[in-house]
Amino acid sequence: MAEPLKVQFGPDVVRRLAVEISTAYPAFRTRDFVRNALTGYDALELMDRGRHLAQMLHRYLPDDFGAAVDVLLATLPPRPAPAGGMASFYYLPHTEFIRAFGVPHFAHAMQALHVLTRCFTGEWALRPFLEHHRDATLAQLDAWVGDENEHVRRLVSEGTRPRLPWAPRLREFQRDPAPVIRLLTQLRDDPSLYVRRSVANNLNDIGKDHPALLVQVARDWMIDASAERRWIVSHALRSAIKAGDADALAVLGHGAAVHLTVESTTITPRRPPMGAKVVVQCTLHNATRRRQAAIVDLRVHFVKANGSTAGKVFKLSTVALGPGERVTLRKTVSLADLSTRTHYPGKHAVELQMNGAVTPIGAFTLVAASSVRSRSVRSRRR
């Protein structure tokens, strides 16, 4: 199992932070900060560590918010490394400080986020400002849409995601996403893939609450669309496509029924143990006289704790087969437990989804590791 992210944000981060702040602010009580910051630190998860350090910073930095923020900004490198990856999480306490204490100080907080987002995304920190200073924050985001820095422009799209991971939902924008769509429309042809991917993710969020609106926006954006914008639309529709939404499929030119034959299927192993992997392979054949195009996905019905099942869709491929042509598709599915999915023994049905239409292709039975060991022992005894 992968090392928890919080391990990479350990006590050494606290000590480094203390040294850098004491350099910018000589009155900083370094030893007291480190001692109190590390109290109970090991038990905290990643985001909670960032919030905890923000609270500690508030205790030991100047009482005046503007002065405190100036100290934090003084610790930034002259030329910040590109935001992204675990290294940038070092600045999580800085943005959490703005989130927790900046709402009464709108102008200074916005200036700080404009600088900090170049080191570490301010997407979580922006959200209370959208709740408490909605119009002023939207006006600020309108100005940032044209900023020369791609990280600032990305903050516009990422910070307004209604269902941003690890953050409270923006309920007002879930009800009425029109202000968000207006901002995203200004960013839909952004030169940065980093920004365009965020735009697509935001639209995907919106579609979970407003599927018809997502399809309408997608149709509008496809008019005279560049290849880059078509990619945004396709990526934004991914959840709708996995759900077999006929209107979303039609936007991408896959609304028609597809006539492909599943010629052969292998699922190996048929009885995988917990934590293993299963490989699904199938061959599709176009036995018709016309070209057949399809978005092909794999659906696995995972067994839940109560014995029922829930389907999970995995992306396979987009295929276009001429008369008589064949294609073999292959997907490896991990059966290791994830933070978002726990596995249980039992029969897991497997299906193909082609342009939204579902075709059963087999099943595998996930077995408990103890059962595998028992069979192995019995085999050796024989």
Secondary structure, 3 states (H helix, E strand, C coil): CCCCHHHHHCHHHHHHHHHHHHHHCCCCCHHHHHHHHHCCHHHCCHHHHHHHHHHHHHHHCCCCHHHHHHHHHHCCCCCCCCCCCHHHHHHHHHHHHHHHHCCCCHHHHHHHHHHHCCCCCCHHHHHHHHHHCHHHHHHHHHHHCCCCCHHHHHHHHHHCCCCCCCCCCCHHHHHCCHHHHHHHHHHCCCCCHHHHHHHHHHHHHHHHHCHHHHHHHHHHHHCCCCHHHHHHHHHHCHHHHHCCCHHHHHHCCCCCCCCCEEEEEEEECCCCECCCEEEEEEEEECCCCCCEEEEEEEEEEEECCCCCEEEEEEEEEEEEECCCCEEEEEEEEECCCCCCCCCCCEEEEEEEEECCEEEEEEEEEEECHHHHHHHHHHHHHC
